[in-house]
Amino acid sequence: MNEYHYSVKELAKIWGLSQAKVRRMLRNEPGVLRFGMEKKGHKREYVTLRIPASVAERVYRRCMCRGLPRGGNKEDAA
């Protein structure tokens, strides 16, 4: 399967968010690939995230649609 994998930097630019915010959003998201050394004791964590396009789309829908009223129609909220 050839699915594009985004970097944190790419998604931050596309979504208009900081890289730190994108990392926090995706930290424990299923399907995100993690490369590097995990945190051990008091040492800093060095991890590179790669996010499949399908995971990025799922997270975007979930996070960006929170503000919509149920049913997705603005007139329903009035």
PDB file of N, CA, C, O and CB in Angstrom:
ATOM      1  N   MET A   1       0.843  -1.184   0.000  1.00  0.00           N
ATOM      2  CA  MET A   1       0.000   0.000   0.000  1.00  0.00           C
ATOM      3  C   MET A   1       0.887   1.246   0.000  1.00  0.00           C
ATOM      4  O   MET A   1       1.756   1.385   0.861  1.00  0.00           O
ATOM      5  CB  MET A   1      -0.958  -0.001   1.224  1.00  0.00           C
ATOM      6  N   ASN A   2       0.681   2.124  -0.928  1.00  0.00           N
ATOM      7  CA  ASN A   2       1.471   3.341  -1.043  1.00  0.00           C
ATOM      8  C   ASN A   2       0.647   4.540  -0.593  1.00  0.00           C
ATOM      9  O   ASN A   2      -0.017   5.191  -1.400  1.00  0.00           O
ATOM     10  CB  ASN A   2       1.966   3.537  -2.489  1.00  0.00           C
ATOM     11  N   GLU A   3       0.698   4.816   0.687  1.00  0.00           N
ATOM     12  CA  GLU A   3      -0.022   5.946   1.239  1.00  0.00           C
ATOM     13  C   GLU A   3       1.003   7.010   1.636  1.00  0.00           C
ATOM     14  O   GLU A   3       2.038   6.693   2.221  1.00  0.00           O
ATOM     15  CB  GLU A   3      -0.903   5.517   2.459  1.00  0.00           C
ATOM     16  N   TYR A   4       0.715   8.251   1.321  1.00  0.00           N
ATOM     17  CA  TYR A   4       1.631   9.332   1.673  1.00  0.00           C
ATOM     18  C   TYR A   4       1.673   9.497   3.189  1.00  0.00           C
ATOM     19  O   TYR A   4       0.648   9.395   3.863  1.00  0.00           O
ATOM     20  CB  TYR A   4       1.206  10.657   0.992  1.00  0.00           C
ATOM     21  N   HIS A   5       2.864   9.753   3.716  1.00  0.00           N
ATOM     22  CA  HIS A   5       3.057   9.980   5.145  1.00  0.00           C
ATOM     23  C   HIS A   5       3.563  11.412   5.347  1.00  0.00           C
ATOM     24  O   HIS A   5       4.611  11.786   4.820  1.00  0.00           O
ATOM     25  CB  HIS A   5       4.058   8.936   5.754  1.00  0.00           C
ATOM     26  N   TYR A   6       2.815  12.203   6.111  1.00  0.00           N
ATOM     27  CA  TYR A   6       3.173  13.593   6.390  1.00  0.00           C
ATOM     28  C   TYR A   6       4.161  13.686   7.543  1.00  0.00           C
ATOM     29  O   TYR A   6       4.197  12.829   8.426  1.00  0.00           O
ATOM     30  CB  TYR A   6       1.924  14.413   6.704  1.00  0.00           C
ATOM     31  N   SER A   7       4.955  14.739   7.515  1.00  0.00           N
ATOM     32  CA  SER A   7       5.771  15.078   8.680  1.00  0.00           C
ATOM     33  C   SER A   7       4.947  16.034   9.546  1.00  0.00           C
ATOM     34  O   SER A   7       3.943  16.587   9.096  1.00  0.00           O
ATOM     35  CB  SER A   7       7.160  15.724   8.257  1.00  0.00           C
ATOM     36  N   VAL A   8       5.381  16.217  10.775  1.00  0.00           N
ATOM     37  CA  VAL A   8       4.705  17.157  11.670  1.00  0.00           C
ATOM     38  C   VAL A   8       4.767  18.563  11.075  1.00  0.00           C
ATOM     39  O   VAL A   8       3.787  19.307  11.124  1.00  0.00           O
ATOM     40  CB  VAL A   8       5.348  17.133  13.088  1.00  0.00           C
ATOM     41  N   LYS A   9       5.915  18.919  10.516  1.00  0.00           N
ATOM     42  CA  LYS A   9       6.100  20.244   9.928  1.00  0.00           C
ATOM     43  C   LYS A   9       5.110  20.495   8.781  1.00  0.00           C
ATOM     44  O   LYS A   9       4.538  21.580   8.675  1.00  0.00           O
ATOM     45  CB  LYS A   9       7.541  20.399   9.422  1.00  0.00           C
ATOM     46  N   GLU A  10       4.914  19.487   7.928  1.00  0.00           N
ATOM     47  CA  GLU A  10       3.984  19.629   6.806  1.00  0.00           C
ATOM     48  C   GLU A  10       2.558  19.849   7.301  1.00  0.00           C
ATOM     49  O   GLU A  10       1.866  20.746   6.821  1.00  0.00           O
ATOM     50  CB  GLU A  10       4.042  18.391   5.901  1.00  0.00           C
ATOM     51  N   LEU A  11       2.112  19.032   8.262  1.00  0.00           N
ATOM     52  CA  LEU A  11       0.749  19.175   8.765  1.00  0.00           C
ATOM     53  C   LEU A  11       0.553  20.496   9.494  1.00  0.00           C
ATOM     54  O   LEU A  11      -0.512  21.106   9.398  1.00  0.00           O
ATOM     55  CB  LEU A  11       0.408  18.020   9.688  1.00  0.00           C
ATOM     56  N   ALA A  12       1.564  20.938  10.218  1.00  0.00           N
ATOM     57  CA  ALA A  12       1.467  22.222  10.913  1.00  0.00           C
ATOM     58  C   ALA A  12       1.234  23.351   9.908  1.00  0.00           C
ATOM     59  O   ALA A  12       0.421  24.244  10.145  1.00  0.00           O
ATOM     60  CB  ALA A  12       2.748  22.492  11.741  1.00  0.00           C
ATOM     61  N   LYS A  13       1.944  23.305   8.800  1.00  0.00           N
ATOM     62  CA  LYS A  13       1.790  24.332   7.771  1.00  0.00           C
ATOM     63  C   LYS A  13       0.416  24.247   7.107  1.00  0.00           C
ATOM     64  O   LYS A  13      -0.244  25.267   6.910  1.00  0.00           O
ATOM     65  CB  LYS A  13       2.893  24.197   6.716  1.00  0.00           C
ATOM     66  N   ILE A  14      -0.014  23.039   6.763  1.00  0.00           N
ATOM     67  CA  ILE A  14      -1.300  22.837   6.103  1.00  0.00           C
ATOM     68  C   ILE A  14      -2.459  23.262   7.001  1.00  0.00           C
ATOM     69  O   ILE A  14      -3.394  23.925   6.552  1.00  0.00           O
ATOM     70  CB  ILE A  14      -1.462  21.373   5.696  1.00  0.00           C
ATOM     71  N   TRP A  15      -2.389  22.875   8.270  1.00  0.00           N
ATOM     72  CA  TRP A  15      -3.478  23.148   9.212  1.00  0.00           C
ATOM     73  C   TRP A  15      -3.386  24.519   9.864  1.00  0.00           C
ATOM     74  O   TRP A  15      -4.328  24.944  10.533  1.00  0.00           O
ATOM     75  CB  TRP A  15      -3.498  22.098  10.278  1.00  0.00           C
ATOM     76  N   GLY A  16      -2.274  25.219   9.683  1.00  0.00           N
ATOM     77  CA  GLY A  16      -2.120  26.540  10.285  1.00  0.00           C
ATOM     78  C   GLY A  16      -1.940  26.482  11.799  1.00  0.00           C
ATOM     79  O   GLY A  16      -2.413  27.359  12.522  1.00  0.00           O
ATOM     80  N   LEU A  17      -1.257  25.448  12.271  1.00  0.00           N
ATOM     81  CA  LEU A  17      -1.006  25.266  13.701  1.00  0.00           C
ATOM     82  C   LEU A  17       0.498  25.201  13.949  1.00  0.00           C
ATOM     83  O   LEU A  17       1.283  25.060  13.011  1.00  0.00           O
ATOM     84  CB  LEU A  17      -1.704  23.981  14.231  1.00  0.00           C
ATOM     85  N   SER A  18       0.887  25.303  15.200  1.00  0.00           N
ATOM     86  CA  SER A  18       2.300  25.149  15.534  1.00  0.00           C
ATOM     87  C   SER A  18       2.674  23.666  15.481  1.00  0.00           C
ATOM     88  O   SER A  18       1.816  22.792  15.605  1.00  0.00           O
ATOM     89  CB  SER A  18       2.606  25.747  16.939  1.00  0.00           C
ATOM     90  N   GLN A  19       3.958  23.400  15.297  1.00  0.00           N
ATOM     91  CA  GLN A  19       4.431  22.017  15.297  1.00  0.00           C
ATOM     92  C   GLN A  19       4.188  21.367  16.658  1.00  0.00           C
ATOM     93  O   GLN A  19       3.872  20.179  16.733  1.00  0.00           O
ATOM     94  CB  GLN A  19       5.927  21.957  14.936  1.00  0.00           C
ATOM     95  N   ALA A  20       4.336  22.141  17.729  1.00  0.00           N
ATOM     96  CA  ALA A  20       4.111  21.600  19.082  1.00  0.00           C
ATOM     97  C   ALA A  20       2.655  21.156  19.250  1.00  0.00           C
ATOM     98  O   ALA A  20       2.391  20.108  19.839  1.00  0.00           O
ATOM     99  CB  ALA A  20       4.474  22.659  20.162  1.00  0.00           C
ATOM    100  N   LYS A  21       1.720  21.943  18.739  1.00  0.00           N
ATOM    101  CA  LYS A  21       0.294  21.601  18.839  1.00  0.00           C
ATOM    102  C   LYS A  21      -0.002  20.324  18.051  1.00  0.00           C
ATOM    103  O   LYS A  21      -0.719  19.448  18.533  1.00  0.00           O
ATOM    104  CB  LYS A  21      -0.587  22.769  18.319  1.00  0.00           C
ATOM    105  N   VAL A  22       0.547  20.220  16.851  1.00  0.00           N
ATOM    106  CA  VAL A  22       0.325  19.034  16.019  1.00  0.00           C
ATOM    107  C   VAL A  22       0.905  17.798  16.711  1.00  0.00           C
ATOM    108  O   VAL A  22       0.276  16.739  16.714  1.00  0.00           O
ATOM    109  CB  VAL A  22       0.963  19.220  14.612  1.00  0.00           C
ATOM    110  N   ARG A  23       2.091  17.925  17.292  1.00  0.00           N
ATOM    111  CA  ARG A  23       2.695  16.801  18.028  1.00  0.00           C
ATOM    112  C   ARG A  23       1.796  16.346  19.172  1.00  0.00           C
ATOM    113  O   ARG A  23       1.590  15.149  19.373  1.00  0.00           O
ATOM    114  CB  ARG A  23       4.079  17.196  18.577  1.00  0.00           C
ATOM    115  N   ARG A  24       1.260  17.316  19.924  1.00  0.00           N
ATOM    116  CA  ARG A  24       0.371  16.961  21.038  1.00  0.00           C
ATOM    117  C   ARG A  24      -0.897  16.267  20.532  1.00  0.00           C
ATOM    118  O   ARG A  24      -1.363  15.309  21.147  1.00  0.00           O
ATOM    119  CB  ARG A  24      -0.003  18.220  21.846  1.00  0.00           C
ATOM    120  N   MET A  25      -1.451  16.741  19.424  1.00  0.00           N
ATOM    121  CA  MET A  25      -2.669  16.152  18.867  1.00  0.00           C
ATOM    122  C   MET A  25      -2.447  14.705  18.432  1.00  0.00           C
ATOM    123  O   MET A  25      -3.343  13.869  18.552  1.00  0.00           O
ATOM    124  CB  MET A  25      -3.161  16.980  17.683  1.00  0.00           C
ATOM    125  N   LEU A  26      -1.241  14.416  17.925  1.00  0.00           N
ATOM    126  CA  LEU A  26      -0.968  13.115  17.325  1.00  0.00           C
ATOM    127  C   LEU A  26      -0.178  12.170  18.219  1.00  0.00           C
ATOM    128  O   LEU A  26       0.083  11.029  17.839  1.00  0.00           O
ATOM    129  CB  LEU A  26      -0.232  13.305  16.050  1.00  0.00           C
ATOM    130  N   ARG A  27       0.203  12.635  19.399  1.00  0.00           N
ATOM    131  CA  ARG A  27       1.097  11.878  20.288  1.00  0.00           C
ATOM    132  C   ARG A  27       0.653  10.435  20.502  1.00  0.00           C
ATOM    133  O   ARG A  27       1.471   9.523  20.387  1.00  0.00           O
ATOM    134  CB  ARG A  27       1.193  12.570  21.625  1.00  0.00           C
ATOM    135  N   ASN A  28      -0.605  10.208  20.806  1.00  0.00           N
ATOM    136  CA  ASN A  28      -1.096   8.857  21.100  1.00  0.00           C
ATOM    137  C   ASN A  28      -2.106   8.360  20.076  1.00  0.00           C
ATOM    138  O   ASN A  28      -2.881   7.446  20.358  1.00  0.00           O
ATOM    139  CB  ASN A  28      -1.720   8.824  22.473  1.00  0.00           C
ATOM    140  N   GLU A  29      -2.102   8.949  18.904  1.00  0.00           N
ATOM    141  CA  GLU A  29      -3.075   8.590  17.867  1.00  0.00           C
ATOM    142  C   GLU A  29      -2.702   7.250  17.218  1.00  0.00           C
ATOM    143  O   GLU A  29      -1.567   7.072  16.776  1.00  0.00           O
ATOM    144  CB  GLU A  29      -3.155   9.704  16.791  1.00  0.00           C
ATOM    145  N   PRO A  30      -3.648   6.315  17.160  1.00  0.00           N
ATOM    146  CA  PRO A  30      -3.377   5.032  16.499  1.00  0.00           C
ATOM    147  C   PRO A  30      -3.026   5.233  15.023  1.00  0.00           C
ATOM    148  O   PRO A  30      -3.659   6.029  14.330  1.00  0.00           O
ATOM    149  CB  PRO A  30      -4.594   4.097  16.627  1.00  0.00           C
ATOM    150  N   GLY A  31      -2.022   4.513  14.557  1.00  0.00           N
ATOM    151  CA  GLY A  31      -1.624   4.562  13.156  1.00  0.00           C
ATOM    152  C   GLY A  31      -0.449   5.485  12.873  1.00  0.00           C
ATOM    153  O   GLY A  31       0.138   5.415  11.793  1.00  0.00           O
ATOM    154  N   VAL A  32      -0.093   6.348  13.820  1.00  0.00           N
ATOM    155  CA  VAL A  32       1.041   7.249  13.635  1.00  0.00           C
ATOM    156  C   VAL A  32       2.327   6.459  13.845  1.00  0.00           C
ATOM    157  O   VAL A  32       2.462   5.727  14.826  1.00  0.00           O
ATOM    158  CB  VAL A  32       0.963   8.464  14.613  1.00  0.00           C
ATOM    159  N   LEU A  33       3.266   6.611  12.923  1.00  0.00           N
ATOM    160  CA  LEU A  33       4.543   5.908  13.025  1.00  0.00           C
ATOM    161  C   LEU A  33       5.508   6.735  13.861  1.00  0.00           C
ATOM    162  O   LEU A  33       5.633   7.944  13.663  1.00  0.00           O
ATOM    163  CB  LEU A  33       5.137   5.626  11.620  1.00  0.00           C
ATOM    164  N   ARG A  34       6.187   6.082  14.793  1.00  0.00           N
ATOM    165  CA  ARG A  34       7.146   6.739  15.685  1.00  0.00           C
ATOM    166  C   ARG A  34       8.524   6.123  15.474  1.00  0.00           C
ATOM    167  O   ARG A  34       8.696   4.907  15.559  1.00  0.00           O
ATOM    168  CB  ARG A  34       6.707   6.610  17.176  1.00  0.00           C
ATOM    169  N   PHE A  35       9.508   6.989  15.195  1.00  0.00           N
ATOM    170  CA  PHE A  35      10.886   6.551  15.010  1.00  0.00           C
ATOM    171  C   PHE A  35      11.766   7.295  16.003  1.00  0.00           C
ATOM    172  O   PHE A  35      11.594   8.496  16.210  1.00  0.00           O
ATOM    173  CB  PHE A  35      11.367   6.791  13.547  1.00  0.00           C
ATOM    174  N   GLY A  36      12.703   6.591  16.613  1.00  0.00           N
ATOM    175  CA  GLY A  36      13.641   7.248  17.506  1.00  0.00           C
ATOM    176  C   GLY A  36      13.673   6.624  18.875  1.00  0.00           C
ATOM    177  O   GLY A  36      13.171   5.523  19.099  1.00  0.00           O
ATOM    178  N   MET A  37      14.282   7.363  19.790  1.00  0.00           N
ATOM    179  CA  MET A  37      14.461   6.875  21.152  1.00  0.00           C
ATOM    180  C   MET A  37      13.358   7.405  22.057  1.00  0.00           C
ATOM    181  O   MET A  37      13.088   8.605  22.095  1.00  0.00           O
ATOM    182  CB  MET A  37      15.837   7.282  21.694  1.00  0.00           C
ATOM    183  N   GLU A  38      12.726   6.490  22.784  1.00  0.00           N
ATOM    184  CA  GLU A  38      11.710   6.878  23.752  1.00  0.00           C
ATOM    185  C   GLU A  38      12.365   7.493  24.977  1.00  0.00           C
ATOM    186  O   GLU A  38      13.550   7.274  25.228  1.00  0.00           O
ATOM    187  CB  GLU A  38      10.850   5.671  24.152  1.00  0.00           C
ATOM    188  N   LYS A  39      11.615   8.246  25.723  1.00  0.00           N
ATOM    189  CA  LYS A  39      12.106   8.883  26.942  1.00  0.00           C
ATOM    190  C   LYS A  39      12.469   7.833  27.986  1.00  0.00           C
ATOM    191  O   LYS A  39      11.689   6.924  28.268  1.00  0.00           O
ATOM    192  CB  LYS A  39      11.056   9.854  27.506  1.00  0.00           C
ATOM    193  N   LYS A  40      13.647   7.971  28.545  1.00  0.00           N
ATOM    194  CA  LYS A  40      14.096   7.054  29.596  1.00  0.00           C
ATOM    195  C   LYS A  40      14.547   7.888  30.777  1.00  0.00           C
ATOM    196  O   LYS A  40      15.527   8.627  30.685  1.00  0.00           O
ATOM    197  CB  LYS A  40      15.250   6.116  29.096  1.00  0.00           C
ATOM    198  N   GLY A  41      13.844   7.773  31.874  1.00  0.00           N
ATOM    199  CA  GLY A  41      14.200   8.546  33.061  1.00  0.00           C
ATOM    200  C   GLY A  41      13.980  10.023  32.842  1.00  0.00           C
ATOM    201  O   GLY A  41      12.888  10.445  32.459  1.00  0.00           O
ATOM    202  N   HIS A  42      15.003  10.807  33.081  1.00  0.00           N
ATOM    203  CA  HIS A  42      14.891  12.263  32.958  1.00  0.00           C
ATOM    204  C   HIS A  42      15.402  12.792  31.623  1.00  0.00           C
ATOM    205  O   HIS A  42      15.433  14.004  31.414  1.00  0.00           O
ATOM    206  CB  HIS A  42      15.646  12.927  34.077  1.00  0.00           C
ATOM    207  N   LYS A  43      15.800  11.906  30.724  1.00  0.00           N
ATOM    208  CA  LYS A  43      16.340  12.343  29.436  1.00  0.00           C
ATOM    209  C   LYS A  43      15.221  12.797  28.496  1.00  0.00           C
ATOM    210  O   LYS A  43      14.071  12.372  28.614  1.00  0.00           O
ATOM    211  CB  LYS A  43      17.149  11.210  28.785  1.00  0.00           C
ATOM    212  N   ARG A  44      15.589  13.662  27.574  1.00  0.00           N
ATOM    213  CA  ARG A  44      14.663  14.182  26.579  1.00  0.00           C
ATOM    214  C   ARG A  44      14.304  13.089  25.576  1.00  0.00           C
ATOM    215  O   ARG A  44      15.126  12.232  25.254  1.00  0.00           O
ATOM    216  CB  ARG A  44      15.269  15.402  25.857  1.00  0.00           C
ATOM    217  N   GLU A  45      13.067  13.132  25.089  1.00  0.00           N
ATOM    218  CA  GLU A  45      12.588  12.172  24.103  1.00  0.00           C
ATOM    219  C   GLU A  45      12.946  12.666  22.697  1.00  0.00           C
ATOM    220  O   GLU A  45      12.668  13.814  22.349  1.00  0.00           O
ATOM    221  CB  GLU A  45      11.051  11.957  24.242  1.00  0.00           C
ATOM    222  N   TYR A  46      13.560  11.798  21.896  1.00  0.00           N
ATOM    223  CA  TYR A  46      13.879  12.122  20.505  1.00  0.00           C
ATOM    224  C   TYR A  46      13.086  11.184  19.613  1.00  0.00           C
ATOM    225  O   TYR A  46      13.492  10.046  19.378  1.00  0.00           O
ATOM    226  CB  TYR A  46      15.418  12.005  20.222  1.00  0.00           C
ATOM    227  N   VAL A  47      11.952  11.666  19.117  1.00  0.00           N
ATOM    228  CA  VAL A  47      11.069  10.830  18.320  1.00  0.00           C
ATOM    229  C   VAL A  47      10.620  11.612  17.087  1.00  0.00           C
ATOM    230  O   VAL A  47      10.228  12.775  17.181  1.00  0.00           O
ATOM    231  CB  VAL A  47       9.846  10.357  19.155  1.00  0.00           C
ATOM    232  N   THR A  48      10.685  10.957  15.939  1.00  0.00           N
ATOM    233  CA  THR A  48      10.172  11.519  14.694  1.00  0.00           C
ATOM    234  C   THR A  48       8.834  10.867  14.416  1.00  0.00           C
ATOM    235  O   THR A  48       8.706   9.645  14.485  1.00  0.00           O
ATOM    236  CB  THR A  48      11.168  11.303  13.506  1.00  0.00           C
ATOM    237  N   LEU A  49       7.832  11.681  14.100  1.00  0.00           N
ATOM    238  CA  LEU A  49       6.507  11.154  13.770  1.00  0.00           C
ATOM    239  C   LEU A  49       6.291  11.231  12.269  1.00  0.00           C
ATOM    240  O   LEU A  49       6.667  12.208  11.622  1.00  0.00           O
ATOM    241  CB  LEU A  49       5.395  11.930  14.521  1.00  0.00           C
ATOM    242  N   ARG A  50       5.687  10.199  11.730  1.00  0.00           N
ATOM    243  CA  ARG A  50       5.225  10.187  10.341  1.00  0.00           C
ATOM    244  C   ARG A  50       3.750   9.804  10.382  1.00  0.00           C
ATOM    245  O   ARG A  50       3.374   8.791  10.972  1.00  0.00           O
ATOM    246  CB  ARG A  50       6.070   9.183   9.436  1.00  0.00           C
ATOM    247  N   ILE A  51       2.922  10.628   9.746  1.00  0.00           N
ATOM    248  CA  ILE A  51       1.481  10.481   9.859  1.00  0.00           C
ATOM    249  C   ILE A  51       0.896  10.097   8.504  1.00  0.00           C
ATOM    250  O   ILE A  51       0.966  10.877   7.555  1.00  0.00           O
ATOM    251  CB  ILE A  51       0.837  11.781  10.382  1.00  0.00           C
ATOM    252  N   PRO A  52       0.313   8.887   8.408  1.00  0.00           N
ATOM    253  CA  PRO A  52      -0.325   8.489   7.160  1.00  0.00           C
ATOM    254  C   PRO A  52      -1.456   9.453   6.803  1.00  0.00           C
ATOM    255  O   PRO A  52      -2.098  10.013   7.692  1.00  0.00           O
ATOM    256  CB  PRO A  52      -0.860   7.050   7.265  1.00  0.00           C
ATOM    257  N   ALA A  53      -1.699   9.645   5.527  1.00  0.00           N
ATOM    258  CA  ALA A  53      -2.735  10.565   5.065  1.00  0.00           C
ATOM    259  C   ALA A  53      -4.098  10.221   5.658  1.00  0.00           C
ATOM    260  O   ALA A  53      -4.862  11.119   6.011  1.00  0.00           O
ATOM    261  CB  ALA A  53      -2.811  10.549   3.544  1.00  0.00           C
ATOM    262  N   SER A  54      -4.410   8.941   5.770  1.00  0.00           N
ATOM    263  CA  SER A  54      -5.711   8.540   6.316  1.00  0.00           C
ATOM    264  C   SER A  54      -5.844   8.935   7.786  1.00  0.00           C
ATOM    265  O   SER A  54      -6.929   9.318   8.224  1.00  0.00           O
ATOM    266  CB  SER A  54      -5.909   7.027   6.163  1.00  0.00           C
ATOM    267  N   VAL A  55      -4.763   8.848   8.546  1.00  0.00           N
ATOM    268  CA  VAL A  55      -4.784   9.245   9.958  1.00  0.00           C
ATOM    269  C   VAL A  55      -4.914  10.764  10.055  1.00  0.00           C
ATOM    270  O   VAL A  55      -5.679  11.268  10.877  1.00  0.00           O
ATOM    271  CB  VAL A  55      -3.498   8.755  10.698  1.00  0.00           C
ATOM    272  N   ALA A  56      -4.177  11.492   9.227  1.00  0.00           N
ATOM    273  CA  ALA A  56      -4.249  12.950   9.225  1.00  0.00           C
ATOM    274  C   ALA A  56      -5.675  13.417   8.920  1.00  0.00           C
ATOM    275  O   ALA A  56      -6.177  14.348   9.549  1.00  0.00           O
ATOM    276  CB  ALA A  56      -3.260  13.537   8.197  1.00  0.00           C
ATOM    277  N   GLU A  57      -6.312  12.772   7.964  1.00  0.00           N
ATOM    278  CA  GLU A  57      -7.688  13.137   7.596  1.00  0.00           C
ATOM    279  C   GLU A  57      -8.649  12.859   8.747  1.00  0.00           C
ATOM    280  O   GLU A  57      -9.525  13.675   9.035  1.00  0.00           O
ATOM    281  CB  GLU A  57      -8.135  12.366   6.338  1.00  0.00           C
ATOM    282  N   ARG A  58      -8.494  11.719   9.401  1.00  0.00           N
ATOM    283  CA  ARG A  58      -9.352  11.351  10.534  1.00  0.00           C
ATOM    284  C   ARG A  58      -9.213  12.357  11.685  1.00  0.00           C
ATOM    285  O   ARG A  58     -10.211  12.802  12.252  1.00  0.00           O
ATOM    286  CB  ARG A  58      -9.003   9.930  11.029  1.00  0.00           C
ATOM    287  N   VAL A  59      -7.984  12.703  12.017  1.00  0.00           N
ATOM    288  CA  VAL A  59      -7.744  13.648  13.109  1.00  0.00           C
ATOM    289  C   VAL A  59      -8.276  15.027  12.740  1.00  0.00           C
ATOM    290  O   VAL A  59      -8.877  15.703  13.574  1.00  0.00           O
ATOM    291  CB  VAL A  59      -6.239  13.725  13.444  1.00  0.00           C
ATOM    292  N   TYR A  60      -8.063  15.444  11.508  1.00  0.00           N
ATOM    293  CA  TYR A  60      -8.535  16.752  11.062  1.00  0.00           C
ATOM    294  C   TYR A  60     -10.054  16.839  11.179  1.00  0.00           C
ATOM    295  O   TYR A  60     -10.586  17.817  11.704  1.00  0.00           O
ATOM    296  CB  TYR A  60      -8.093  17.022   9.610  1.00  0.00           C
ATOM    297  N   ARG A  61     -10.742  15.824  10.693  1.00  0.00           N
ATOM    298  CA  ARG A  61     -12.213  15.815  10.776  1.00  0.00           C
ATOM    299  C   ARG A  61     -12.685  15.868  12.220  1.00  0.00           C
ATOM    300  O   ARG A  61     -13.587  16.631  12.565  1.00  0.00           O
ATOM    301  CB  ARG A  61     -12.783  14.567  10.091  1.00  0.00           C
ATOM    302  N   ARG A  62     -12.068  15.052  13.052  1.00  0.00           N
ATOM    303  CA  ARG A  62     -12.483  14.979  14.459  1.00  0.00           C
ATOM    304  C   ARG A  62     -12.244  16.308  15.183  1.00  0.00           C
ATOM    305  O   ARG A  62     -13.107  16.776  15.924  1.00  0.00           O
ATOM    306  CB  ARG A  62     -11.728  13.848  15.178  1.00  0.00           C
ATOM    307  N   CYS A  63     -11.095  16.902  14.972  1.00  0.00           N
ATOM    308  CA  CYS A  63     -10.734  18.117  15.704  1.00  0.00           C
ATOM    309  C   CYS A  63     -11.374  19.374  15.127  1.00  0.00           C
ATOM    310  O   CYS A  63     -11.761  20.268  15.880  1.00  0.00           O
ATOM    311  CB  CYS A  63      -9.239  18.279  15.714  1.00  0.00           C
ATOM    312  N   MET A  64     -11.488  19.455  13.831  1.00  0.00           N
ATOM    313  CA  MET A  64     -11.998  20.671  13.213  1.00  0.00           C
ATOM    314  C   MET A  64     -13.524  20.719  13.173  1.00  0.00           C
ATOM    315  O   MET A  64     -14.097  21.785  12.944  1.00  0.00           O
ATOM    316  CB  MET A  64     -11.452  20.798  11.816  1.00  0.00           C
ATOM    317  N   CYS A  65     -14.186  19.596  13.390  1.00  0.00           N
ATOM    318  CA  CYS A  65     -15.648  19.571  13.333  1.00  0.00           C
ATOM    319  C   CYS A  65     -16.280  19.678  14.718  1.00  0.00           C
ATOM    320  O   CYS A  65     -17.503  19.626  14.840  1.00  0.00           O
ATOM    321  CB  CYS A  65     -16.120  18.297  12.653  1.00  0.00           C
ATOM    322  N   ARG A  66     -15.468  19.827  15.762  1.00  0.00           N
ATOM    323  CA  ARG A  66     -16.006  19.931  17.130  1.00  0.00           C
ATOM    324  C   ARG A  66     -16.931  21.118  17.301  1.00  0.00           C
ATOM    325  O   ARG A  66     -17.904  21.041  18.052  1.00  0.00           O
ATOM    326  CB  ARG A  66     -14.876  20.032  18.131  1.00  0.00           C
ATOM    327  N   GLY A  67     -16.645  22.217  16.615  1.00  0.00           N
ATOM    328  CA  GLY A  67     -17.418  23.437  16.795  1.00  0.00           C
ATOM    329  C   GLY A  67     -18.753  23.457  16.068  1.00  0.00           C
ATOM    330  O   GLY A  67     -19.565  24.351  16.302  1.00  0.00           O
ATOM    331  N   LEU A  68     -18.994  22.491  15.194  1.00  0.00           N
ATOM    332  CA  LEU A  68     -20.244  22.478  14.432  1.00  0.00           C
ATOM    333  C   LEU A  68     -21.390  21.955  15.289  1.00  0.00           C
ATOM    334  O   LEU A  68     -21.197  21.044  16.093  1.00  0.00           O
ATOM    335  CB  LEU A  68     -20.096  21.619  13.165  1.00  0.00           C
ATOM    336  N   PRO A  69     -22.580  22.524  15.124  1.00  0.00           N
ATOM    337  CA  PRO A  69     -23.733  21.992  15.851  1.00  0.00           C
ATOM    338  C   PRO A  69     -24.088  20.605  15.349  1.00  0.00           C
ATOM    339  O   PRO A  69     -23.720  20.240  14.233  1.00  0.00           O
ATOM    340  CB  PRO A  69     -24.939  22.926  15.714  1.00  0.00           C
ATOM    341  N   ARG A  70     -24.781  19.844  16.138  1.00  0.00           N
ATOM    342  CA  ARG A  70     -25.192  18.489  15.730  1.00  0.00           C
ATOM    343  C   ARG A  70     -26.000  18.595  14.444  1.00  0.00           C
ATOM    344  O   ARG A  70     -26.858  19.469  14.323  1.00  0.00           O
ATOM    345  CB  ARG A  70     -26.030  17.778  16.857  1.00  0.00           C
ATOM    346  N   GLY A  71     -25.742  17.733  13.502  1.00  0.00           N
ATOM    347  CA  GLY A  71     -26.419  17.783  12.212  1.00  0.00           C
ATOM    348  C   GLY A  71     -25.620  18.555  11.180  1.00  0.00           C
ATOM    349  O   GLY A  71     -25.886  18.444   9.984  1.00  0.00           O
ATOM    350  N   GLY A  72     -24.641  19.339  11.625  1.00  0.00           N
ATOM    351  CA  GLY A  72     -23.747  20.024  10.705  1.00  0.00           C
ATOM    352  C   GLY A  72     -24.339  21.226  10.012  1.00  0.00           C
ATOM    353  O   GLY A  72     -23.717  21.760   9.094  1.00  0.00           O
ATOM    354  N   ASN A  73     -25.533  21.682  10.417  1.00  0.00           N
ATOM    355  CA  ASN A  73     -26.189  22.795   9.768  1.00  0.00           C
ATOM    356  C   ASN A  73     -26.217  23.982  10.726  1.00  0.00           C
ATOM    357  O   ASN A  73     -26.743  23.871  11.834  1.00  0.00           O
ATOM    358  CB  ASN A  73     -27.615  22.409   9.316  1.00  0.00           C
ATOM    359  N   LYS A  74     -25.656  25.118  10.309  1.00  0.00           N
ATOM    360  CA  LYS A  74     -25.573  26.277  11.184  1.00  0.00           C
ATOM    361  C   LYS A  74     -26.945  26.793  11.587  1.00  0.00           C
ATOM    362  O   LYS A  74     -27.105  27.339  12.679  1.00  0.00           O
ATOM    363  CB  LYS A  74     -24.793  27.375  10.512  1.00  0.00           C
ATOM    364  N   GLU A  75     -27.934  26.628  10.721  1.00  0.00           N
ATOM    365  CA  GLU A  75     -29.277  27.122  11.028  1.00  0.00           C
ATOM    366  C   GLU A  75     -29.912  26.337  12.173  1.00  0.00           C
ATOM    367  O   GLU A  75     -30.798  26.856  12.851  1.00  0.00           O
ATOM    368  CB  GLU A  75     -30.167  27.046   9.786  1.00  0.00           C
ATOM    369  N   ASP A  76     -29.470  25.078  12.406  1.00  0.00           N
ATOM    370  CA  ASP A  76     -29.995  24.280  13.487  1.00  0.00           C
ATOM    371  C   ASP A  76     -29.650  24.883  14.848  1.00  0.00           C
ATOM    372  O   ASP A  76     -30.369  24.673  15.826  1.00  0.00           O
ATOM    373  CB  ASP A  76     -29.466  22.868  13.390  1.00  0.00           C
ATOM    374  N   ALA A  77     -28.538  25.639  14.907  1.00  0.00           N
ATOM    375  CA  ALA A  77     -28.065  26.187  16.174  1.00  0.00           C
ATOM    376  C   ALA A  77     -28.874  27.425  16.596  1.00  0.00           C
ATOM    377  O   ALA A  77     -28.875  27.793  17.770  1.00  0.00           O
ATOM    378  CB  ALA A  77     -26.580  26.541  16.066  1.00  0.00           C
ATOM    379  N   ALA A  78     -29.547  28.053  15.656  1.00  0.00           N
ATOM    380  CA  ALA A  78     -30.292  29.284  15.946  1.00  0.00           C
ATOM    381  C   ALA A  78     -31.633  29.064  16.568  1.00  0.00           C
ATOM    382  O   ALA A  78     -32.346  30.026  16.854  1.00  0.00           O
ATOM    383  CB  ALA A  78     -30.473  30.059  14.718  1.00  0.00           C
TER     384      ALA A  78
END
